[in-house]
Amino acid sequence: MMISCFASVLSLPLLEHPTVRSFLSPKSGSKISATLSSSTRREVLSLSATFSIFLFSFSSPSSNAAISEFFELQGSGGVKALDLRTGDGEVPVNGDLVAIHYYGRLAAKQGWRFDSTYDHKDETGEPTPFVFVLGSGKVISGIETTVKSMKVGGIRRVIIPPSQGYQTTLQEPIPPNFFDRQRLFTTIFNPTRLANGEGSTLGTLIFDIELVSLRHQ
């Protein structure tokens, strides 16, 4: 079973820590802004940056506890999801301009992180979210399917099979660093390994996605 293969990569032993659980539990009366430029969004991003330190701890794997909570997104083509935090905002629809933060990892490289929007900074030094039009077809389908069923403020971890991941090197999100792009795509589209029948695992992606905001077009 595909989920079991990535148990050590996906386990979250610190999620039971009281401090981490407080990050996962929505604060009473808190609101996530539905605009791309609010000060509330910046505060949430600051919290998320702290939360991300806990999110990617891979020591002392506890496979069954975390893995068993994954479920398959309906009509996703096999995308498995685990909701780490349920948002309290709107659910986007096709045509909306959505902003997400993400950590992207490649299962074939033992969970190598090939990109993170938290590394993309604006002129003030703040992390810059990835913004795209939902339903435009420019983004890999696994991410589009994931975001369509999230609420603003939600955080979701997903395992995206190759069929719902990168089909070409032009699909977004694309790592800005040339060497990261090269390593990512030479792994996924490795002709020798594909010929050896490894295509079912080479392009498997693991994304942690936060739906920061949306704007109706």
Residue frames as a rotation matrix with the C-alpha (Angstrom) as fourth column:
MET 1
0.579 0.816 0.000 0.00
0.816 -0.579 0.000 0.00
0.000 0.000 -1.000 0.00
MET 2
0.156 -0.596 0.788 1.43
0.507 -0.636 -0.582 3.37
0.847 0.491 0.203 -1.04
ILE 3
0.694 0.153 0.704 0.79
-0.403 -0.727 0.556 5.11
0.597 -0.669 -0.443 2.29
SER 4
0.949 -0.311 0.047 2.76
0.142 0.558 0.818 2.50
-0.281 -0.770 0.574 4.23
CYS 5
0.417 -0.836 0.357 5.81
0.849 0.217 -0.482 3.02
0.325 0.504 0.800 2.00
PHE 6
-0.144 -0.453 0.880 6.14
0.191 -0.885 -0.425 6.61
0.971 0.107 0.214 3.20
ALA 7
0.692 0.519 -0.502 5.42
0.548 0.076 0.833 6.05
0.470 -0.852 -0.231 6.88
SER 8
0.060 -0.755 -0.653 8.81
0.958 -0.140 0.250 7.29
-0.280 -0.640 0.715 8.08
VAL 9
-0.767 -0.337 0.546 8.57
0.539 -0.800 0.264 10.42
0.348 0.497 0.795 5.92
LEU 10
-0.225 0.820 0.527 5.04
0.044 -0.532 0.846 11.32
0.973 0.213 0.083 6.93
SER 11
0.167 0.339 -0.926 4.99
0.882 0.369 0.294 10.54
0.441 -0.865 -0.237 10.65
LEU 12
0.009 -0.055 0.998 4.46
-0.149 -0.987 -0.053 13.51
0.989 -0.148 -0.017 12.95
PRO 13
-0.173 -0.100 -0.980 5.63
0.767 0.611 -0.197 12.46
0.619 -0.785 -0.029 16.43
LEU 14
-0.929 -0.275 -0.246 5.39
0.369 -0.692 -0.620 16.00
0.000 -0.667 0.745 17.83
LEU 15
-0.497 0.794 0.350 1.73
-0.098 -0.452 0.887 16.55
0.862 0.407 0.302 16.94
GLU 16
0.347 0.653 -0.674 0.70
0.617 0.382 0.688 15.28
0.707 -0.654 -0.270 20.38
HIS 17
-0.661 -0.623 -0.419 2.85
0.736 -0.427 -0.525 17.89
0.148 -0.655 0.741 22.12
PRO 18
0.137 0.817 -0.560 0.56
0.853 -0.385 -0.354 20.44
-0.504 -0.429 -0.749 23.88
THR 19
-0.275 -0.295 -0.915 2.29
-0.073 -0.943 0.325 23.39
-0.959 0.157 0.238 22.23
VAL 20
-0.993 -0.103 -0.050 1.85
-0.062 0.119 0.991 21.94
-0.096 0.988 -0.124 18.76
ARG 21
-0.454 0.890 0.046 -1.77
0.889 0.448 0.094 20.99
0.063 0.084 -0.994 19.45
SER 22
0.044 0.456 -0.889 -2.44
0.479 -0.791 -0.382 24.61
-0.877 -0.408 -0.254 20.39
PHE 23
-0.708 -0.330 -0.624 -1.25
-0.379 -0.568 0.730 25.62
-0.596 0.753 0.277 16.91
LEU 24
-0.947 0.317 0.044 -3.57
0.233 0.589 0.774 23.08
0.220 0.743 -0.632 15.32
SER 25
-0.220 0.920 -0.325 -6.64
0.954 0.132 -0.270 24.15
-0.206 -0.369 -0.906 17.27
PRO 26
-0.167 0.214 0.962 -8.44
0.527 -0.806 0.271 27.23
0.834 0.552 0.021 15.86
LYS 27
-0.931 -0.184 -0.314 -8.40
0.363 -0.515 -0.777 30.12
-0.018 -0.837 0.546 18.32
SER 28
-0.043 0.982 -0.185 -11.78
0.943 -0.022 -0.333 31.29
-0.331 -0.189 -0.924 19.55
GLY 29
0.671 0.458 -0.583 -12.94
0.283 -0.885 -0.370 34.29
-0.685 0.083 -0.724 17.59
SER 30
-0.372 -0.874 -0.313 -9.94
-0.055 -0.316 0.947 34.28
-0.927 0.370 0.069 15.25
LYS 31
0.783 0.622 -0.014 -10.50
0.001 -0.023 -1.000 35.10
-0.622 0.783 -0.018 11.57
ILE 32
-0.334 -0.823 0.459 -8.43
0.612 0.181 0.770 34.38
-0.717 0.538 0.443 8.48
SER 33
-0.144 0.268 -0.953 -8.56
-0.424 -0.887 -0.185 37.23
-0.894 0.377 0.241 5.98
ALA 34
0.389 0.345 0.854 -10.04
0.611 0.597 -0.520 36.57
-0.690 0.724 0.021 2.55
THR 35
0.982 -0.146 -0.120 -7.93
-0.188 -0.702 -0.687 39.29
0.016 0.697 -0.717 0.95
LEU 36
0.600 -0.797 -0.062 -4.34
0.639 0.525 -0.563 39.02
0.481 0.298 0.824 -0.25
SER 37
-0.180 -0.745 0.642 -3.07
0.252 -0.666 -0.702 42.14
0.951 0.036 0.308 1.51
SER 38
0.738 0.571 0.358 -4.46
-0.161 -0.367 0.916 42.15
0.655 -0.734 -0.179 5.08
SER 39
-0.175 -0.788 0.590 -2.37
-0.854 -0.177 -0.489 42.49
0.490 -0.590 -0.642 8.22
THR 40
0.483 0.425 0.766 -4.25
-0.754 0.647 0.117 39.50
-0.446 -0.633 0.633 9.66
ARG 41
0.960 -0.147 -0.237 -2.74
-0.047 0.753 -0.656 37.34
0.275 0.641 0.716 6.91
ARG 42
0.132 -0.984 0.122 0.76
-0.412 -0.166 -0.896 38.43
0.902 0.068 -0.427 7.87
GLU 43
-0.087 -0.111 0.990 0.12
-0.995 0.066 -0.080 37.47
-0.056 -0.992 -0.117 11.49
VAL 44
0.816 0.453 0.359 -1.15
-0.426 0.891 -0.156 34.05
-0.390 -0.025 0.920 10.40
LEU 45
0.744 -0.594 -0.306 1.94
-0.079 0.377 -0.923 33.53
0.664 0.711 0.233 8.22
SER 46
-0.145 -0.807 0.573 4.18
-0.797 -0.248 -0.551 34.31
0.587 -0.536 -0.607 11.16
LEU 47
0.218 0.327 0.920 2.34
-0.835 0.551 0.002 31.67
-0.506 -0.768 0.393 13.20
SER 48
0.974 0.218 -0.054 2.56
-0.209 0.793 -0.572 29.22
-0.082 0.569 0.818 10.32
ALA 49
0.337 -0.924 -0.179 6.32
-0.474 -0.002 -0.880 29.69
0.813 0.382 -0.439 10.00
THR 50
-0.338 -0.410 0.847 6.69
-0.941 0.139 -0.308 28.69
0.009 -0.901 -0.433 13.66
PHE 51
0.494 0.659 0.567 4.28
-0.631 0.720 -0.287 25.79
-0.598 -0.216 0.772 13.24
SER 52
0.808 -0.156 -0.568 6.27
-0.457 0.441 -0.772 24.50
0.371 0.884 0.285 10.26
ILE 53
-0.272 -0.934 0.231 9.26
-0.887 0.150 -0.436 23.75
0.372 -0.324 -0.870 12.47
PHE 54
-0.323 0.245 0.914 7.15
-0.618 0.678 -0.399 21.12
-0.717 -0.693 -0.067 14.21
LEU 55
0.622 0.752 -0.219 5.46
-0.632 0.317 -0.707 19.98
-0.462 0.578 0.672 11.02
PHE 56
0.674 -0.411 -0.613 8.63
-0.466 0.407 -0.785 18.54
0.573 0.816 0.083 9.52
SER 57
-0.143 -0.676 0.723 10.12
-0.959 0.274 0.066 16.55
-0.243 -0.684 -0.687 12.37
PHE 58
0.408 0.276 -0.870 10.85
-0.665 0.743 -0.076 13.03
0.626 0.609 0.487 11.12
SER 59
-0.684 -0.725 0.082 12.53
-0.577 0.469 -0.668 11.53
0.446 -0.504 -0.739 14.16
SER 60
-0.872 0.265 0.411 11.08
-0.158 0.643 -0.749 8.53
-0.463 -0.718 -0.519 15.99
PRO 61
-0.678 0.638 -0.365 8.53
-0.527 -0.076 0.847 7.51
0.513 0.766 0.388 13.34
SER 62
-0.669 0.602 0.437 5.14
-0.110 0.501 -0.858 6.38
-0.735 -0.622 -0.269 14.61
SER 63
-0.996 0.060 -0.067 3.69
-0.065 0.035 0.997 5.14
0.062 0.998 -0.031 11.35
ASN 64
-0.554 0.831 -0.041 0.23
0.749 0.519 0.412 3.80
0.363 0.198 -0.910 12.09
ALA 65
-0.211 0.499 -0.840 -0.94
0.745 -0.474 -0.469 6.65
-0.633 -0.725 -0.272 14.34
ALA 66
-0.369 0.012 -0.929 -0.46
-0.293 -0.950 0.105 9.34
-0.882 0.311 0.354 11.71
ILE 67
-0.963 -0.122 -0.240 -0.87
-0.262 0.211 0.942 7.34
-0.064 0.970 -0.235 8.51
SER 68
-0.682 0.727 0.083 -4.24
0.719 0.687 -0.106 5.85
-0.135 -0.013 -0.991 9.42
GLU 69
-0.063 0.693 -0.718 -5.87
0.365 -0.654 -0.662 9.28
-0.929 -0.304 -0.212 9.34
PHE 70
-0.837 -0.243 -0.491 -5.21
-0.345 -0.462 0.817 9.83
-0.425 0.853 0.302 5.63
PHE 71
0.126 0.887 0.444 -8.23
0.283 0.397 -0.873 9.68
-0.951 0.236 -0.201 3.34
GLU 72
-0.662 -0.338 0.669 -8.60
0.709 0.007 0.705 9.79
-0.243 0.941 0.235 -0.44
LEU 73
-0.580 0.429 -0.692 -9.99
-0.318 -0.902 -0.292 13.01
-0.750 0.051 0.660 -1.87
GLN 74
0.199 0.778 0.596 -13.10
0.392 0.495 -0.776 12.32
-0.898 0.388 -0.206 -3.91
GLY 75
0.915 0.233 0.329 -12.50
0.371 -0.168 -0.913 12.50
-0.157 0.958 -0.240 -7.66
SER 76
0.646 -0.717 -0.260 -8.81
-0.538 -0.670 0.511 13.25
-0.541 -0.190 -0.819 -7.13
GLY 77
0.666 -0.423 -0.615 -7.27
-0.430 0.456 -0.779 10.35
0.609 0.783 0.122 -9.04
GLY 78
0.505 -0.423 -0.752 -5.73
0.575 0.815 -0.073 8.90
0.644 -0.396 0.655 -5.90
VAL 79
-0.304 -0.597 0.743 -4.61
-0.221 -0.714 -0.664 11.94
0.927 -0.366 0.085 -3.86
LYS 80
0.164 0.269 -0.949 -4.41
0.822 0.494 0.282 11.04
0.545 -0.827 -0.141 -0.15
ALA 81
-0.068 -0.090 0.994 -4.96
-0.165 -0.981 -0.100 13.81
0.984 -0.170 0.052 2.41
LEU 82
-0.121 0.036 -0.992 -4.52
0.955 0.278 -0.106 14.45
0.272 -0.960 -0.068 6.10
ASP 83
0.454 0.352 0.818 -6.09
0.165 -0.936 0.311 17.58
0.875 -0.006 -0.483 7.57
LEU 84
-0.452 -0.717 -0.530 -3.72
0.746 0.021 -0.665 19.13
0.488 -0.697 0.526 10.09
ARG 85
-0.753 0.339 -0.564 -5.93
0.206 -0.693 -0.691 22.15
-0.625 -0.636 0.452 10.69
THR 86
-0.148 0.790 0.596 -9.45
0.988 0.092 0.123 22.84
0.042 0.607 -0.794 9.45
GLY 87
-0.942 -0.231 0.243 -9.91
0.249 -0.967 0.045 26.43
0.224 0.103 0.969 8.34
ASP 88
-0.304 0.871 -0.386 -12.90
0.675 -0.089 -0.732 28.59
-0.672 -0.483 -0.561 9.17
GLY 89
-0.511 0.048 -0.858 -13.01
-0.411 -0.891 0.194 30.64
-0.755 0.452 0.475 5.98
GLU 90
0.456 0.729 -0.511 -14.53
-0.768 0.031 -0.640 30.24
-0.450 0.684 0.574 2.54
VAL 91
0.048 -0.364 0.930 -14.09
0.374 0.870 0.321 27.29
-0.926 0.333 0.178 0.20
PRO 92
-0.479 -0.303 -0.824 -12.74
-0.511 -0.666 0.543 28.38
-0.713 0.681 0.164 -3.22
VAL 93
0.556 0.610 0.565 -14.33
0.247 0.527 -0.813 27.66
-0.794 0.592 0.142 -6.57
ASN 94
-0.098 -0.587 0.803 -12.94
0.963 0.147 0.225 27.63
-0.250 0.796 0.551 -10.09
GLY 95
0.315 0.134 0.940 -11.96
0.601 -0.794 -0.088 31.10
0.735 0.593 -0.331 -11.20
ASP 96
0.995 0.012 -0.094 -10.97
0.085 -0.556 0.827 32.31
-0.042 -0.831 -0.554 -7.72
LEU 97
0.230 -0.958 0.171 -7.51
-0.293 -0.236 -0.927 33.79
0.928 0.163 -0.335 -7.18
VAL 98
0.972 0.130 -0.194 -6.08
0.117 0.446 0.887 31.72
0.202 -0.885 0.419 -4.34
ALA 99
0.170 -0.937 0.306 -2.92
-0.743 -0.326 -0.585 32.17
0.648 -0.128 -0.751 -2.29
ILE 100
0.961 0.108 -0.255 -1.26
0.055 0.830 0.555 29.17
0.272 -0.548 0.791 -0.65
HIS 101
0.107 -0.952 0.286 1.86
-0.994 -0.092 0.066 28.42
-0.037 -0.291 -0.956 1.31
TYR 102
0.951 0.223 -0.215 3.41
-0.249 0.964 -0.099 25.03
0.186 0.147 0.972 0.79
TYR 103
-0.113 -0.944 0.312 6.31
-0.751 0.286 0.595 22.70
-0.651 -0.167 -0.741 1.45
GLY 104
0.763 0.342 -0.548 6.92
-0.636 0.550 -0.542 20.40
0.116 0.762 0.638 -1.50
ARG 105
-0.107 -0.789 0.605 8.80
-0.730 0.476 0.491 17.13
-0.675 -0.389 -0.627 -1.05
LEU 106
0.158 0.036 -0.987 9.74
-0.865 0.486 -0.121 14.26
0.476 0.873 0.108 -3.33
ALA 107
0.777 0.238 0.583 9.11
-0.548 0.710 0.441 10.77
-0.309 -0.663 0.682 -1.97
ALA 108
0.899 -0.426 -0.099 11.68
0.265 0.711 -0.651 9.19
0.348 0.559 0.753 -4.29
LYS 109
-0.055 -0.944 0.326 14.43
0.042 -0.329 -0.943 11.23
0.998 -0.038 0.058 -2.58
GLN 110
-0.378 -0.058 -0.924 13.53
0.834 0.411 -0.367 10.22
0.401 -0.910 -0.107 0.98
GLY 111
0.515 0.720 -0.465 11.32
0.846 -0.515 0.138 13.25
-0.140 -0.464 -0.875 1.45
TRP 112
-0.610 -0.792 -0.006 13.75
0.770 -0.594 0.234 15.77
-0.189 0.138 0.972 -0.06
ARG 113
0.362 0.714 -0.600 12.21
0.516 -0.689 -0.509 19.25
-0.776 -0.126 -0.617 0.16
PHE 114
-0.289 -0.491 0.822 12.51
0.956 -0.094 0.279 20.71
-0.060 0.866 0.496 -3.32
ASP 115
-0.559 0.114 0.821 10.65
0.207 -0.940 0.271 23.95
0.803 0.321 0.502 -2.66
SER 116
-0.182 0.540 -0.821 9.01
0.972 -0.025 -0.232 26.02
-0.146 -0.841 -0.521 0.05
THR 117
0.343 0.373 0.862 7.14
0.548 -0.825 0.139 29.30
0.763 0.424 -0.487 -0.27
TYR 118
0.928 -0.040 -0.370 8.52
0.319 -0.426 0.847 30.25
-0.191 -0.904 -0.382 3.14
ASP 119
-0.063 -0.998 0.000 11.87
0.735 -0.046 0.677 30.63
-0.676 0.042 0.736 1.38
HIS 120
-0.252 0.065 0.966 10.36
0.843 -0.475 0.252 33.08
0.475 0.878 0.064 -1.12
LYS 121
-0.179 0.096 -0.979 10.63
0.797 -0.569 -0.201 36.54
-0.577 -0.817 0.025 0.46
ASP 122
0.675 0.408 0.614 9.26
0.676 -0.677 -0.293 39.92
0.296 0.613 -0.733 -0.61
GLU 123
0.061 -0.709 0.703 11.08
0.206 -0.680 -0.704 43.24
0.977 0.187 0.104 -0.28
THR 124
0.345 0.121 0.931 10.18
-0.793 -0.493 0.358 43.43
0.503 -0.861 -0.074 3.41
GLY 125
-0.702 -0.709 0.059 11.53
-0.652 0.607 -0.455 39.94
0.286 -0.358 -0.889 4.10
GLU 126
-0.110 0.753 0.648 8.11
-0.722 0.388 -0.573 38.32
-0.683 -0.531 0.501 4.55
PRO 127
-0.718 -0.109 0.688 7.30
0.243 0.886 0.394 34.93
-0.653 0.450 -0.610 2.98
THR 128
-0.500 0.519 -0.693 5.47
-0.825 -0.529 0.199 35.28
-0.263 0.671 0.693 -0.33
PRO 129
-0.016 0.561 0.828 2.61
-0.129 0.820 -0.558 32.84
-0.992 -0.115 0.060 -0.97
PHE 130
-0.946 -0.176 0.273 2.07
0.212 0.302 0.929 31.13
-0.246 0.937 -0.249 -4.30
VAL 131
-0.210 0.887 -0.412 -0.87
-0.350 -0.462 -0.815 32.73
-0.913 -0.027 0.407 -6.10
PHE 132
-0.997 -0.064 0.032 -2.80
0.006 0.368 0.930 31.15
-0.071 0.928 -0.366 -8.96
VAL 133
-0.287 0.942 -0.175 -6.23
-0.958 -0.278 0.072 31.02
0.019 0.189 0.982 -10.55
LEU 134
-0.504 0.158 0.849 -8.04
-0.281 0.900 -0.334 27.87
-0.817 -0.407 -0.410 -9.49
GLY 135
0.436 0.684 0.585 -9.09
0.290 0.508 -0.811 25.79
-0.852 0.524 0.023 -12.49
SER 136
0.494 -0.299 -0.816 -6.64
-0.721 -0.665 -0.193 27.45
-0.485 0.684 -0.544 -14.88
GLY 137
0.991 -0.106 0.078 -4.84
0.130 0.884 -0.449 24.16
-0.021 0.455 0.890 -15.54
LYS 138
0.474 -0.868 0.147 -1.41
-0.449 -0.382 -0.808 25.73
0.757 0.317 -0.571 -15.00
VAL 139
-0.176 -0.467 0.866 -0.89
-0.984 0.107 -0.143 24.03
-0.026 -0.878 -0.478 -11.65
ILE 140
-0.893 -0.169 -0.417 -0.46
-0.213 0.975 0.063 20.28
0.396 0.145 -0.907 -11.13
SER 141
-0.100 0.987 -0.124 -3.87
-0.277 0.092 0.957 18.69
0.956 0.130 0.264 -10.71
GLY 142
-0.106 0.016 -0.994 -3.09
0.769 0.635 -0.072 17.22
0.630 -0.773 -0.080 -7.30
ILE 143
-0.893 -0.231 -0.385 -2.72
0.426 -0.710 -0.560 20.68
-0.144 -0.665 0.733 -5.81
GLU 144
-0.726 0.681 0.102 -5.82
-0.504 -0.627 0.594 22.03
0.468 0.379 0.798 -7.55
THR 145
0.009 0.751 -0.660 -7.91
0.126 0.654 0.746 19.11
0.992 -0.089 -0.089 -6.28
THR 146
-0.402 -0.259 -0.878 -6.58
0.867 0.201 -0.456 19.60
0.295 -0.945 0.143 -2.77
VAL 147
-0.989 -0.070 -0.133 -7.28
0.110 -0.939 -0.327 23.33
-0.102 -0.338 0.936 -2.61
LYS 148
-0.580 0.814 0.031 -10.80
-0.295 -0.245 0.924 23.00
0.759 0.527 0.382 -4.01
SER 149
0.330 0.740 -0.586 -11.98
0.319 0.497 0.807 21.19
0.888 -0.453 -0.073 -0.92
MET 150
-0.490 -0.552 -0.675 -10.15
0.844 -0.106 -0.526 23.30
0.219 -0.827 0.518 1.69
LYS 151
0.783 0.622 -0.025 -11.34
0.598 -0.740 0.310 26.26
0.174 -0.257 -0.951 3.72
VAL 152
0.279 -0.675 0.683 -9.26
-0.100 -0.727 -0.679 29.41
0.955 0.121 -0.270 4.08
GLY 153
0.237 -0.304 0.923 -6.99
-0.953 -0.257 0.160 28.98
0.188 -0.917 -0.351 7.08
GLY 154
0.930 0.187 0.318 -6.77
-0.256 0.947 0.192 25.21
-0.265 -0.260 0.929 6.67
ILE 155
-0.142 -0.976 -0.168 -3.55
-0.973 0.107 0.203 23.20
-0.180 0.192 -0.965 6.54
ARG 156
0.841 0.474 0.259 -3.52
-0.393 0.866 -0.308 19.87
-0.371 0.158 0.915 4.73
ARG 157
-0.376 -0.921 0.101 -0.81
-0.638 0.336 0.692 17.30
-0.672 0.196 -0.714 4.00
VAL 158
0.741 0.656 -0.145 -1.29
-0.530 0.440 -0.725 15.40
-0.412 0.614 0.674 0.76
ILE 159
-0.385 -0.748 0.541 0.40
-0.027 0.595 0.803 12.51
-0.922 0.295 -0.250 -1.04
ILE 160
0.442 0.502 -0.743 0.08
-0.689 -0.340 -0.640 13.13
-0.574 0.795 0.195 -4.77
PRO 161
0.338 -0.308 0.889 0.58
0.413 0.897 0.154 10.15
-0.846 0.316 0.430 -7.11
PRO 162
-0.680 -0.734 0.003 2.57
0.308 -0.282 0.909 10.66
-0.666 0.619 0.417 -10.34
SER 163
-0.422 0.572 0.704 -0.60
0.888 0.103 0.448 10.78
0.184 0.814 -0.551 -12.46
GLN 164
0.704 0.711 0.003 -1.72
0.680 -0.675 0.287 13.88
0.206 -0.200 -0.958 -10.55
GLY 165
0.340 -0.686 -0.643 1.71
0.415 -0.504 0.757 15.44
-0.844 -0.524 0.114 -10.25
TYR 166
-0.030 -0.458 -0.888 4.16
-0.594 -0.707 0.385 16.86
-0.804 0.539 -0.251 -12.78
GLN 167
0.641 0.272 0.717 3.39
0.411 0.668 -0.621 15.73
-0.648 0.693 0.316 -16.31
THR 168
0.535 -0.542 0.648 5.70
0.584 -0.316 -0.748 18.33
0.610 0.778 0.147 -17.88
THR 169
-0.333 -0.760 -0.559 8.46
0.943 -0.265 -0.203 20.63
0.006 -0.594 0.804 -16.66
LEU 170
-0.732 0.111 0.672 6.24
0.139 -0.942 0.306 23.67
0.667 0.318 0.674 -17.32
GLN 171
0.322 0.923 -0.212 3.58
0.417 0.063 0.907 22.94
0.850 -0.380 -0.365 -14.73
GLU 172
-0.339 -0.372 0.864 3.56
-0.538 -0.677 -0.503 25.01
0.772 -0.635 0.029 -11.57
PRO 173
0.901 -0.420 -0.103 4.66
-0.344 -0.840 0.420 25.36
-0.263 -0.343 -0.902 -8.88
ILE 174
0.666 -0.745 -0.037 8.21
0.392 0.392 -0.832 25.37
0.635 0.540 0.553 -10.20
PRO 175
0.525 -0.552 -0.648 11.17
0.717 -0.125 0.686 25.71
-0.460 -0.825 0.330 -7.80
PRO 176
0.975 -0.121 -0.187 12.92
-0.188 -0.896 -0.402 29.04
-0.119 0.427 -0.896 -8.50
ASN 177
0.161 -0.978 0.135 16.36
-0.656 -0.003 0.755 27.54
-0.737 -0.210 -0.642 -7.93
PHE 178
0.260 -0.092 -0.961 17.81
-0.932 0.237 -0.274 26.03
0.253 0.967 -0.024 -11.12
PHE 179
-0.726 -0.641 -0.252 19.56
-0.549 0.759 -0.349 23.14
0.414 -0.115 -0.903 -9.35
ASP 180
-0.608 0.604 0.515 16.41
-0.311 0.415 -0.855 22.22
-0.730 -0.680 -0.064 -7.41
ARG 181
0.405 0.763 -0.504 14.42
-0.773 -0.008 -0.634 22.21
-0.488 0.646 0.587 -10.65
GLN 182
-0.046 -0.527 -0.848 17.04
-0.872 0.435 -0.223 20.08
0.487 0.730 -0.480 -12.37
ARG 183
-0.926 -0.325 0.193 17.17
-0.377 0.759 -0.532 17.54
0.026 -0.565 -0.825 -9.54
LEU 184
-0.263 0.919 0.295 13.38
-0.456 0.150 -0.877 17.39
-0.850 -0.365 0.380 -9.32
PHE 185
0.558 0.609 -0.564 12.69
-0.746 0.069 -0.662 16.85
-0.364 0.790 0.493 -13.00
THR 186
-0.224 -0.674 -0.704 15.66
-0.827 0.513 -0.228 14.56
0.515 0.531 -0.673 -13.73
THR 187
-0.877 0.007 0.481 14.34
-0.328 0.724 -0.607 12.30
-0.353 -0.689 -0.633 -10.97
ILE 188
-0.001 0.989 0.149 10.71
-0.373 0.138 -0.918 12.32
-0.928 -0.056 0.368 -12.09
PHE 189
0.822 0.352 -0.449 11.46
-0.505 0.084 -0.859 11.99
-0.264 0.932 0.247 -15.80
ASN 190
-0.215 -0.951 0.224 14.51
-0.733 0.308 0.606 9.73
-0.645 -0.034 -0.763 -15.53
PRO 191
0.254 0.410 -0.876 14.30
-0.942 0.310 -0.128 7.68
0.219 0.858 0.465 -18.78
THR 192
-0.594 -0.558 -0.580 16.29
-0.417 0.830 -0.371 4.71
0.688 0.022 -0.725 -17.49
ARG 193
-0.946 0.252 0.203 14.24
-0.107 0.347 -0.932 4.30
-0.305 -0.903 -0.301 -14.33
LEU 194
-0.063 0.959 -0.276 11.00
-0.836 -0.202 -0.510 4.87
-0.545 0.199 0.814 -16.23
ALA 195
0.025 -0.008 -1.000 11.99
-0.829 0.559 -0.025 2.14
0.559 0.829 0.007 -18.66
ASN 196
-0.848 -0.400 -0.349 12.61
-0.130 0.793 -0.595 -0.14
0.515 -0.459 -0.724 -15.68
GLY 197
-0.105 0.937 -0.332 9.01
0.472 0.341 0.813 0.31
0.875 -0.071 -0.478 -14.57
GLU 198
-0.574 -0.199 -0.794 9.62
0.818 -0.187 -0.544 2.75
-0.040 -0.962 0.270 -11.72
GLY 199
-0.711 0.282 0.644 7.22
0.129 -0.849 0.513 5.37
0.691 0.448 0.567 -13.05
SER 200
0.299 0.927 -0.228 4.62
0.400 0.095 0.912 4.58
0.866 -0.364 -0.342 -10.39
THR 201
0.569 -0.124 -0.813 6.89
0.812 -0.072 0.579 5.92
-0.131 -0.990 0.060 -7.64
LEU 202
-0.413 -0.875 0.254 9.32
0.899 -0.436 -0.042 8.41
0.147 0.211 0.966 -9.19
GLY 203
-0.615 0.178 0.768 6.85
0.145 -0.932 0.332 11.27
0.775 0.316 0.547 -9.38
THR 204
0.303 0.744 -0.595 5.09
0.786 0.158 0.598 10.80
0.539 -0.649 -0.537 -6.04
LEU 205
-0.462 -0.396 0.794 4.93
0.025 -0.900 -0.435 14.15
0.887 -0.181 0.426 -4.24
ILE 206
-0.018 0.432 -0.902 4.22
0.989 0.138 0.046 15.13
0.144 -0.891 -0.430 -0.66
PHE 207
-0.476 -0.073 0.876 2.87
0.183 -0.983 0.018 18.63
0.860 0.169 0.482 -0.11
ASP 208
-0.307 0.447 -0.840 1.90
0.894 -0.166 -0.416 20.47
-0.326 -0.879 -0.349 3.06
ILE 209
-0.556 0.229 0.799 -0.48
0.497 -0.678 0.541 23.20
0.666 0.698 0.263 1.94
GLU 210
-0.483 0.472 -0.737 -2.00
0.594 -0.442 -0.672 26.15
-0.643 -0.763 -0.067 3.80
LEU 211
-0.056 0.545 0.837 -4.82
0.868 -0.387 0.310 27.98
0.493 0.744 -0.451 2.06
VAL 212
-0.777 -0.415 -0.473 -4.00
0.606 -0.696 -0.385 31.53
-0.169 -0.586 0.793 3.07
SER 213
-0.361 0.646 -0.672 -6.65
-0.203 -0.758 -0.620 33.52
-0.910 -0.087 0.405 1.20
LEU 214
-0.441 0.254 0.861 -8.88
0.866 0.371 0.335 33.72
-0.234 0.893 -0.384 -1.81
ARG 215
-0.545 0.320 -0.775 -10.36
-0.255 -0.944 -0.210 36.46
-0.799 0.083 0.595 -3.94
HIS 216
0.217 0.714 0.666 -13.34
0.614 0.430 -0.661 36.11
-0.759 0.552 -0.345 -6.22
GLN 217
-0.825 -0.555 0.106 -12.56
0.394 -0.431 0.812 37.27
-0.405 0.712 0.574 -9.75
